Amino acid sequence: MTDVCVLGSFMKDLVASAERRPLPGETLHGTGFAEFLGGKGVNQAIAAARMGARTAIVGTIGADRYGEEFLELLASNGVDTSWVVRHPSLGTGVGLPLVLPDGGNSIIIVSRANAAITTLDVEAAADVLTASKVLSVQLELPVEASHAALRLASTAGGTTILTPAPVGPVDPALAGLAGYVDILVPNEVEAAALTGLNCDDESQVPMIARKLAEDWDLRGCVVTLGARGAYVLDRAGSFEERIAPYAVDTVDTVGAGDAFCGSLAASLADGADLVDAVRLANAAGALSTTVNGAADSAPVRAAAIALLESTAS
């Protein structure tokens, strides 16, 4: 049985570093450039696998060099790619992150083959979607594909996690996902977009989590707050807790949220309750910021546990 299945995107990240974001119409000299393999789906799948979960990924790549690189990376991390479709004419997706000196980032994504996945592709992967303990989904793929996967997994009794990213003006199609999502994991920007409330005000965060849990009929809601840690609401256990951040030497926050979500999925599949799973995920997300890149920045389970235990003692 698969522990974690990820329906998600493949993005070749072409990363520029600069002292600041350019102004409109401005050409700005950068301070660095690097290429990494990423995409929220790939990042989460590798993060889950490195946390010890038997992991599979469902998605679409191009018949190009980038696609080959992804298959090699996933295989080297033990991720099952049997349900990855290769599109014959569209290239593999690309991401264009801009990283600032403090590690903060802004990202433009160009979906390409990711946007070509269909509900038929998802239904062809029904065996792994319905047999997995946990399904993790994001919004870098068409919402119809996400809906189909969540419906299949939820109906089969698996735990479903949705990272509502990227999110802009709320798409009415998102309403169709409610009822099929067990755990919603928005960051500050996404939580604000979904509720119209401001996460910058710490006193608002519990209310935001409760509103999302009620609106989406969730088992739990986890609002990730970057350098401020995370807030977890476990409705099943009638429990709420603010999870403190870790003091680490941050160099690049690209992929941190995905390392968090992949670790969360792996821990839930392993039988952890939501709050304990968030604690370990918080450590994994923090460690990922100490390494450049996205997919390859996810830590192994032993490293996340060591950080968690070092602060508990």
C-alpha positions in Angstrom: 0.0 0.0 0.0 1.2 3.5 -0.8 1.5 5.8 2.2 1.3 9.1 0.4 0.2 10.0 -3.1 0.8 13.5 -4.4 -1.2 14.9 -7.3 0.8 17.9 -8.4 3.0 19.9 -10.7 6.5 19.6 -12.1 8.3 22.9 -12.4 11.9 23.4 -13.6 13.0 26.4 -11.4 15.2 29.0 -13.1 16.2 31.0 -10.0 17.6 34.5 -10.0 18.9 36.3 -7.0 18.8 40.1 -6.6 19.2 42.8 -3.9 15.5 43.8 -4.4 12.6 43.3 -6.8 12.7 45.4 -10.0 10.4 48.4 -10.4 7.9 48.3 -13.3 9.9 48.8 -16.6 13.2 48.5 -14.8 16.1 46.2 -15.8 18.0 45.2 -12.7 21.3 43.4 -12.4 21.0 40.1 -10.5 23.5 38.7 -8.0 23.2 35.0 -8.9 21.5 32.4 -11.0 20.8 28.6 -10.5 18.6 25.9 -11.9 16.6 23.5 -9.6 13.9 20.9 -10.1 10.7 21.9 -8.3 7.0 22.4 -8.5 4.8 21.9 -5.6 3.9 18.3 -6.5 7.5 17.2 -6.9 8.6 19.1 -3.8 6.0 17.5 -1.6 6.5 14.0 -3.0 10.2 14.1 -2.3 9.7 15.6 1.1 7.3 12.8 2.0 9.6 10.2 0.7 12.6 11.6 2.7 10.4 11.4 5.8 10.1 7.7 5.2 6.7 7.4 3.4 6.2 5.1 0.5 5.3 7.8 -2.0 3.8 8.0 -5.5 3.2 11.0 -7.7 0.5 11.7 -10.4 1.0 14.5 -12.9 2.1 15.5 -16.4 5.5 16.3 -17.8 6.8 17.1 -21.3 8.7 14.8 -23.6 11.8 16.9 -23.1 15.1 17.1 -21.1 13.5 18.7 -18.1 11.0 15.8 -17.9 13.9 13.3 -18.0 15.6 15.1 -15.1 12.4 14.9 -13.0 12.0 11.1 -13.6 15.7 10.6 -12.6 15.4 12.7 -9.5 12.1 11.1 -8.3 13.5 7.6 -8.9 16.6 8.4 -6.9 14.4 9.4 -4.0 12.3 6.3 -4.2 9.1 8.0 -5.5 6.9 5.9 -7.8 6.4 7.6 -11.1 4.2 4.9 -12.7 1.3 7.4 -13.1 3.2 10.3 -14.6 2.0 11.1 -18.1 4.4 12.5 -20.8 2.8 15.1 -23.0 4.1 14.7 -26.6 4.0 18.4 -27.6 3.9 20.6 -24.5 7.2 21.2 -22.5 7.6 20.5 -18.8 6.5 23.4 -16.6 8.9 26.1 -15.5 9.1 28.3 -12.5 10.9 31.7 -12.3 11.7 32.5 -8.7 13.3 35.7 -7.6 15.2 35.3 -4.3 16.1 38.3 -2.1 19.0 38.5 0.4 16.8 37.7 3.4 15.7 34.5 1.7 12.2 35.8 0.8 11.0 35.0 -2.7 8.5 35.8 -5.4 7.7 33.2 -8.1 6.2 33.3 -11.7 5.1 29.9 -12.9 4.4 28.8 -16.5 2.4 25.6 -16.4 2.9 24.1 -19.9 2.3 20.3 -19.6 1.0 20.7 -16.1 -2.1 22.4 -17.5 -2.8 19.5 -19.8 -3.7 17.0 -17.2 -7.3 15.8 -17.5 -9.8 14.1 -15.3 -9.3 11.1 -17.5 -5.6 11.1 -16.5 -6.6 11.3 -12.9 -9.2 8.5 -13.2 -6.5 6.3 -14.9 -4.5 6.6 -11.6 -7.5 5.6 -9.5 -5.8 2.5 -8.1 -3.0 4.5 -6.4 -5.3 7.4 -5.4 -7.8 5.1 -3.6 -5.2 2.8 -2.1 -3.0 5.6 -0.5 -3.4 6.5 3.2 -2.9 10.2 2.4 -3.5 12.3 -0.7 -1.8 15.7 -1.0 -3.0 18.2 -3.7 -2.2 21.7 -4.6 -3.6 24.3 -7.1 -0.9 24.4 -9.7 -2.9 22.0 -11.8 -6.4 22.5 -13.2 -9.0 22.5 -10.4 -11.0 19.9 -12.2 -8.1 17.4 -11.9 -7.7 18.2 -8.2 -11.4 17.8 -7.7 -11.4 14.3 -9.3 -8.4 13.2 -7.2 -9.8 14.5 -4.0 -13.2 12.9 -4.6 -11.6 9.5 -5.4 -9.4 9.5 -2.3 -12.0 10.9 0.0 -14.7 8.3 -1.1 -12.1 5.5 -0.5 -11.6 6.8 3.1 -8.1 8.3 2.7 -7.0 11.5 4.4 -6.9 14.4 2.0 -4.7 17.5 2.2 -5.0 20.6 0.1 -2.4 23.3 -0.2 -4.5 26.2 -1.8 -1.6 27.6 -3.8 -1.4 29.5 -5.9 -4.6 31.4 -5.1 -5.8 34.7 -6.4 -9.3 36.1 -6.5 -11.3 33.2 -5.1 -12.4 30.9 -8.0 -16.0 29.7 -7.7 -14.7 26.2 -8.7 -12.9 26.0 -5.4 -16.2 25.7 -3.6 -16.6 22.3 -5.2 -13.6 21.0 -3.3 -15.2 21.6 0.1 -16.4 18.4 1.6 -13.5 16.4 0.0 -10.7 18.1 1.9 -9.8 16.9 5.4 -6.8 19.2 6.1 -6.4 22.7 4.5 -2.8 24.1 4.7 -2.8 27.8 3.5 0.1 30.2 4.2 -0.6 33.8 5.3 -1.3 35.1 1.8 -3.6 32.2 0.9 -5.5 32.4 4.1 -6.1 36.1 3.6 -7.3 35.5 0.0 -9.7 32.8 1.1 -11.2 34.7 4.1 -10.6 38.4 3.5 -9.0 38.6 6.9 -5.4 39.7 7.7 -2.9 37.2 9.1 -0.5 40.0 10.0 -2.5 40.5 13.1 -1.7 37.6 15.4 -5.0 37.9 17.2 -6.8 37.2 13.9 -5.1 33.9 13.1 -7.3 31.6 15.3 -10.4 33.2 13.9 -9.1 32.7 10.3 -8.4 29.0 11.0 -11.9 28.5 12.5 -13.6 30.3 9.6 -11.7 28.2 7.1 -12.6 25.0 9.0 -16.2 25.9 9.1 -16.4 27.2 5.5 -14.7 24.1 4.1 -16.1 21.5 6.6 -12.6 20.5 7.5 -11.2 18.0 10.0 -8.3 20.4 10.6 -6.7 23.6 9.4 -3.0 24.5 9.5 -2.1 28.1 8.8 1.7 28.4 8.1 3.1 31.7 9.1 6.7 31.6 7.7 9.2 32.9 10.3 6.4 33.1 12.8 5.8 29.3 12.9 2.3 27.8 12.3 -1.2 27.7 13.8 -3.0 24.4 13.9 -6.7 23.8 14.5 -7.7 20.1 15.0 -11.5 20.0 15.0 -11.5 16.2 15.5 -9.6 16.6 18.7 -11.1 19.9 19.7 -7.5 21.3 19.9 -5.8 24.5 18.9 -2.1 25.4 19.2 0.4 28.0 18.1 3.5 26.2 16.9 6.6 28.3 17.6 9.2 28.9 14.8 12.8 27.5 14.8 15.9 29.7 14.8 17.8 28.5 11.7 20.2 30.2 9.3 17.8 30.9 6.4 19.3 31.2 2.9 16.3 30.4 0.6 12.6 29.9 1.5 11.7 28.4 -1.9 10.0 25.0 -1.3 9.7 25.5 2.5 6.0 25.2 2.5 6.1 22.1 0.4 8.7 20.5 2.7 6.2 21.2 5.5 3.3 19.7 3.6 5.2 16.6 2.5 6.3 16.0 6.0 2.8 16.5 7.3 1.4 14.0 4.9 4.1 11.4 5.8 3.5 11.8 9.5 -0.3 11.5 9.2 0.2 8.4 7.1 2.4 7.0 9.8 -0.4 7.5 12.3 0.5 10.7 14.1 -2.2 13.0 15.3 -2.5 16.4 13.5 -0.7 18.5 16.1 2.3 16.2 16.4 2.4 15.9 12.6 2.5 19.7 12.4 5.3 19.9 15.0 7.5 17.7 12.9 6.5 19.3 9.7 7.4 22.7 11.2 10.9 21.4 11.8 11.2 20.0 8.3 10.1 23.3 6.8 12.6 25.2 8.8 15.5 22.9 7.8 14.6 23.3 4.1 15.2 27.0 4.3 18.9 26.4 5.2 19.5 24.8 1.7 19.2 26.4 -1.7 16.6 25.1 -4.1 13.2 23.5 -3.8 12.9 19.7 -4.1 16.4 18.9 -3.0 16.1 21.2 0.1 13.7 18.8 1.9 15.4 17.2 4.9 15.5 13.5 5.9 13.3 12.3 8.8 16.2 11.9 11.2 17.3 15.6 10.7 13.8 16.9 11.3 13.4 14.7 14.5 16.8 15.9 15.8 15.7 19.6 15.4 12.4 18.9 17.0 14.0 17.1 20.0 16.7 19.7 20.4 14.0 22.3 21.2 11.9 20.0 23.3 14.7 19.1 25.7 
